[in-house]
Amino acid sequence: MFEVMERQCSQCLFSDKKIVSKIRMREILRECEKKGIEFQCHKGTIEGKVICCKGFWDTYKMSNRKLRMAEALKVVRFVGIGE
């Protein structure tokens, strides 16, 4: 399954409360685009899980090949983790 956060976390990269600068955010997103990968929710990585960021999913699900494939194959599962 391709897991996606069911909602944005409290420090989502796509929110006003992100923990990185806008410059760093752009760098991160360029790297994701270059590699064709998703941005992982940092709250998930803290718990040792690979979970696509909900903000990334909402913003890039139509333009990111990996996300489009996961949706087309019906392997997307929305999950929640403790804040």
Backbone hydrogen bonds in HBPLUS format (Angstrom, degrees):
<---DONOR---> <-ACCEPTOR-->    atom                        ^
c    i                          cat <-CA-CA->   ^        H-A-AA   ^      H-
h    n   atom  resd res      DA  || num        DHA   H-A  angle D-A-AA Bond
n    s   type  num  typ     dist DA aas  dist angle  dist       angle   num
A0002-PHE N   A0075-VAL O   2.69 MM  73  5.72 172.6  1.69 153.3 155.0     1
A0077-ARG N   A0002-PHE O   2.90 MM  75  6.00 158.2  1.95 143.7 144.9     2
A0052-CYS N   A0003-GLU O   2.85 MM  49  6.14 168.0  1.87 149.1 145.0     3
A0004-VAL N   A0077-ARG O   2.92 MM  73  6.15 154.3  1.99 147.1 151.3     4
A0079-VAL N   A0004-VAL O   2.77 MM  75  6.02 155.7  1.83 151.3 159.0     5
A0005-MET N   A0052-CYS O   2.96 MM  47  6.18 167.0  1.98 171.9 167.8     6
A0006-GLU N   A0079-VAL O   2.66 MM  73  5.16 142.7  1.80 154.4 149.9     7
A0012-CYS N   A0009-CYS O   3.31 MM   3  5.13 152.2  2.40 117.3 111.6     8
A0015-SER N   A0012-CYS O   2.99 MM   3  5.29 147.5  2.09 123.2 120.4     9
A0018-LYS N   A0015-SER O   3.39 MM   3  5.60 151.9  2.47 113.8 111.6    10
A0025-MET N   A0021-SER O   2.89 MM   4  6.15 154.3  1.96 147.5 155.5    11
A0026-ARG N   A0022-LYS O   2.99 MM   4  6.22 159.4  2.04 146.3 150.4    12
A0027-GLU N   A0023-ILE O   3.06 MM   4  6.39 154.0  2.12 146.1 153.6    13
A0028-ILE N   A0024-ARG O   2.89 MM   4  6.14 162.9  1.92 155.0 158.9    14
A0029-LEU N   A0025-MET O   2.96 MM   4  6.22 166.4  1.98 155.5 158.7    15
A0030-ARG N   A0026-ARG O   2.89 MM   4  6.06 152.0  1.97 146.9 154.5    16
A0031-GLU N   A0027-GLU O   2.97 MM   4  6.20 156.9  2.03 149.5 155.7    17
A0032-CYS N   A0028-ILE O   2.96 MM   4  6.30 155.4  2.02 149.7 156.7    18
A0033-GLU N   A0029-LEU O   2.98 MM   4  6.17 159.8  2.02 143.9 149.3    19
A0034-LYS N   A0030-ARG O   2.82 MM   4  6.02 161.9  1.85 151.0 156.3    20
A0035-LYS N   A0031-GLU O   2.96 MM   4  6.10 159.4  2.00 149.8 154.5    21
A0036-GLY N   A0032-CYS O   2.78 MM   4  5.69 120.9  2.13 138.9 154.7    22
A0037-ILE N   A0032-CYS O   2.96 MM   5  4.98 151.7  2.05 141.0 145.4    23
A0036-GLY N   A0033-GLU O   3.23 MM   3  4.95 138.1  2.41  91.2 103.0    24
A0053-CYS N   A0039-PHE O   2.92 MM  14  5.90 172.4  1.92 159.3 156.8    25
A0041-CYS N   A0051-ILE O   2.79 MM  10  5.80 160.5  1.83 163.6 170.3    26
A0044-GLY N   A0041-CYS O   3.11 MM   3  5.33 126.1  2.41 101.0 114.1    27
A0045-THR N   A0041-CYS O   3.11 MM   4  6.52 156.3  2.16 148.9 155.6    28
A0046-ILE N   A0042-HIS O   3.00 MM   4  6.16 148.8  2.10 142.4 149.7    29
A0047-GLU N   A0044-GLY O   2.98 MM   3  5.18 128.1  2.26 100.4 114.1    30
A0049-LYS N   A0044-GLY O   2.85 MM   5  5.00 167.2  1.87 139.4 136.4    31
A0048-GLY N   A0045-THR O   2.93 MM   3  4.74 158.4  1.98 101.8 107.0    32
A0057-TRP N   A0053-CYS O   2.90 MM   4  6.18 163.2  1.93 152.5 157.4    33
A0058-ASP N   A0054-LYS O   2.89 MM   4  6.10 169.7  1.90 154.8 156.8    34
A0059-THR N   A0055-GLY O   3.05 MM   4  6.11 149.6  2.14 140.9 149.0    35
A0060-TYR N   A0056-PHE O   2.78 MM   4  5.74 162.5  1.81 161.0 164.9    36
A0061-LYS N   A0057-TRP O   2.95 MM   4  5.09 133.9  2.17 146.6 145.4    37
A0063-SER N   A0060-TYR O   3.01 MM   3  5.21 136.5  2.20 105.6 118.1    38
A0064-ASN N   A0060-TYR O   2.85 MM   4  5.54 151.7  1.93 170.1 165.5    39
A0068-ARG N   A0064-ASN O   2.96 MM   4  6.21 162.3  1.99 159.1 164.8    40
A0069-MET N   A0065-ARG O   2.89 MM   4  6.09 159.0  1.93 153.1 158.8    41
A0070-ALA N   A0066-LYS O   3.00 MM   4  6.20 161.0  2.03 146.4 151.5    42
A0071-GLU N   A0067-LEU O   3.01 MM   4  6.21 160.9  2.05 148.6 153.6    43
A0072-ALA N   A0068-ARG O   2.87 MM   4  6.05 161.2  1.91 148.5 154.3    44
A0073-LEU N   A0069-MET O   2.86 MM   4  6.02 152.5  1.94 151.3 158.3    45
A0075-VAL N   A0070-ALA O   3.06 MM   5  5.43 174.1  2.07 157.6 158.7    46
A0074-LYS N   A0071-GLU O   3.05 MM   3  4.96 152.4  2.12  99.8 108.3    47
